[in-house]
Amino acid sequence: MKIDISNFSERYIVRRMEKTDLADIYALCSQNSLYYQYCPPIVTEQSIIDDMRALPPNKGADDKYYLGYFDGEKLIAVMDFIMAYPDEKTAFIGFFMTEATVQNTGIGSRIIEDLCSYLKKIGLSGVRLGWVKGNPQAKHFWHKNSFTEIGVTYDTENYTVVVAQRIL
Ligand SMILES: CC(C)(COP(=O)(O)OP(=O)(O)OC[C@H]1O[C@@H](n2cnc3c(N)ncnc32)[C@H](O)[C@@H]1OP(=O)(O)O)[C@@H](O)C(=O)NCCC(=O)NCCS
């Protein structure tokens, strides 16, 4: 299934992020200290480069989109999006973060709403993601955006991930 990332948002410009965007991504991420308390280690430029390349099992780079959302020139959100994972009809959000100074104004929800309506339009049936168990901000945000736990968790060295899904 082909996707067009320019249709991901009605309101913001969406484009793939490159190495030249590293400083801006780092600036956005490093303000979100709560996230890294639950999901250590704290962000570095190297960890962003690693995330830009990271792929789930059995996926290729073709389905990987490490995206920036821009309000004019200003980077307001970053998303790691994987198409067709864990199955053909499901998309996966590996990471989503908004710029700290614009949080709690509905921007994150707007981005997720627009994304879900586009993915539904092109025939997907669900979006899957995970949050770190105990992170109140992430849990509240994803529940508010109609994601519900599927009853699966998995442990990493430093934390437990709660898997959730939204049916489109
Ligand atoms: C989660 C996140 C993406 C939400 O973005 P946003 O632009 O603030 O989204 P919205 O304004 O649409 O919604 C934010 C909601 O979180 C709630 N919230 C914010 N901080 C919170 C906290 N510490 N505990 C509980 N809820 C919290 C807000 O009250 C709001 O919910 P409400 O409208 O019911 O009051 C943003 O906070 C963020 O980037 N956090 C760090 C990264 C992260 O946790 N990403 C998600 C996990 S992958």
The ligand as an SDF file (V2000), in Angstrom:
LIG
                    3D

 48 50  0  0  0  0  0  0  0  0999 V2000
    2.2030   12.8780   25.0310 C   0  0  0  0  0  0  0  0  0  0  0  0
    2.3730   14.0950   24.1280 C   0  0  0  0  0  0  0  0  0  0  0  0
    2.7600   13.6510   22.7320 C   0  0  0  0  0  0  0  0  0  0  0  0
    1.0390   14.8380   24.0730 C   0  0  0  0  0  0  0  0  0  0  0  0
    1.1730   15.9640   23.1830 O   0  0  0  0  0  0  0  0  0  0  0  0
    0.2650   17.2650   23.3810 P   0  0  0  0  0  0  0  0  0  0  0  0
    0.5340   18.1370   22.1930 O   0  0  0  0  0  0  0  0  0  0  0  0
    0.4630   17.8460   24.7260 O   0  0  0  0  0  0  0  0  0  0  0  0
   -1.1680   16.6240   23.2780 O   0  0  0  0  0  0  0  0  0  0  0  0
   -2.6250   17.2030   23.6880 P   0  0  0  0  0  0  0  0  0  0  0  0
   -2.5360   18.6370   24.0610 O   0  0  0  0  0  0  0  0  0  0  0  0
   -3.5180   16.8110   22.5790 O   0  0  0  0  0  0  0  0  0  0  0  0
   -3.0210   16.3000   24.9620 O   0  0  0  0  0  0  0  0  0  0  0  0
   -2.2400   16.2710   26.1020 C   0  0  0  0  0  0  0  0  0  0  0  0
   -3.0060   15.5730   27.2240 C   0  0  0  0  0  0  0  0  0  0  0  0
   -2.0480   15.0170   28.1560 O   0  0  0  0  0  0  0  0  0  0  0  0
   -2.4150   15.4380   29.4650 C   0  0  0  0  0  0  0  0  0  0  0  0
   -1.2050   15.4730   30.2820 N   0  0  0  0  0  0  0  0  0  0  0  0
   -0.1340   16.2800   30.1530 C   0  0  0  0  0  0  0  0  0  0  0  0
    0.7720   16.0180   31.1090 N   0  0  0  0  0  0  0  0  0  0  0  0
    0.2660   15.0150   31.8510 C   0  0  0  0  0  0  0  0  0  0  0  0
    0.7260   14.2920   32.9970 C   0  0  0  0  0  0  0  0  0  0  0  0
    1.9240   14.5590   33.5600 N   0  0  0  0  0  0  0  0  0  0  0  0
   -0.0690   13.3110   33.4950 N   0  0  0  0  0  0  0  0  0  0  0  0
   -1.2780   13.0250   32.9310 C   0  0  0  0  0  0  0  0  0  0  0  0
   -1.7630   13.6780   31.8520 N   0  0  0  0  0  0  0  0  0  0  0  0
   -0.9940   14.6560   31.3250 C   0  0  0  0  0  0  0  0  0  0  0  0
   -3.0460   16.7770   29.2430 C   0  0  0  0  0  0  0  0  0  0  0  0
   -3.8250   17.1540   30.3660 O   0  0  0  0  0  0  0  0  0  0  0  0
   -3.8910   16.5080   27.9890 C   0  0  0  0  0  0  0  0  0  0  0  0
   -5.0600   15.7850   28.2810 O   0  0  0  0  0  0  0  0  0  0  0  0
   -6.5250   16.5160   28.4640 P   0  0  0  0  0  0  0  0  0  0  0  0
   -6.8130   17.2420   27.2040 O   0  0  0  0  0  0  0  0  0  0  0  0
   -7.4390   15.3550   28.7620 O   0  0  0  0  0  0  0  0  0  0  0  0
   -6.3540   17.4580   29.6340 O   0  0  0  0  0  0  0  0  0  0  0  0
    3.4230   15.0840   24.7110 C   0  0  0  0  0  0  0  0  0  0  0  0
    3.1100   15.3550   26.0550 O   0  0  0  0  0  0  0  0  0  0  0  0
    4.8360   14.5430   24.6480 C   0  0  0  0  0  0  0  0  0  0  0  0
    5.5110   14.7010   23.6390 O   0  0  0  0  0  0  0  0  0  0  0  0
    5.2910   13.8710   25.7300 N   0  0  0  0  0  0  0  0  0  0  0  0
    6.6190   13.2950   25.7750 C   0  0  0  0  0  0  0  0  0  0  0  0
    6.7310   12.1130   24.8190 C   0  0  0  0  0  0  0  0  0  0  0  0
    5.6770   11.0480   25.0480 C   0  0  0  0  0  0  0  0  0  0  0  0
    5.3370   10.7060   26.1640 O   0  0  0  0  0  0  0  0  0  0  0  0
    5.1530   10.5300   23.9270 N   0  0  0  0  0  0  0  0  0  0  0  0
    4.1250    9.5080   23.9370 C   0  0  0  0  0  0  0  0  0  0  0  0
    4.6640    8.1740   24.2590 C   0  0  0  0  0  0  0  0  0  0  0  0
    5.4610    7.4120   22.8470 S   0  0  0  0  0  0  0  0  0  0  0  0
  1  2  1  0
  2  3  1  0
  2  4  1  0
  2 36  1  0
  4  5  1  0
  5  6  1  0
  6  7  2  0
  6  8  1  0
  6  9  1  0
  9 10  1  0
 10 11  2  0
 10 12  1  0
 10 13  1  0
 13 14  1  0
 14 15  1  0
 15 16  1  0
 15 30  1  0
 16 17  1  0
 17 18  1  0
 17 28  1  0
 18 19  1  0
 18 27  1  0
 19 20  2  0
 20 21  1  0
 21 22  1  0
 21 27  2  0
 22 23  1  0
 22 24  2  0
 24 25  1  0
 25 26  2  0
 26 27  1  0
 28 29  1  0
 28 30  1  0
 30 31  1  0
 31 32  1  0
 32 33  2  0
 32 34  1  0
 32 35  1  0
 36 37  1  0
 36 38  1  0
 38 39  2  0
 38 40  1  0
 40 41  1  0
 41 42  1  0
 42 43  1  0
 43 44  2  0
 43 45  1  0
 45 46  1  0
 46 47  1  0
 47 48  1  0
M  END
$$$$
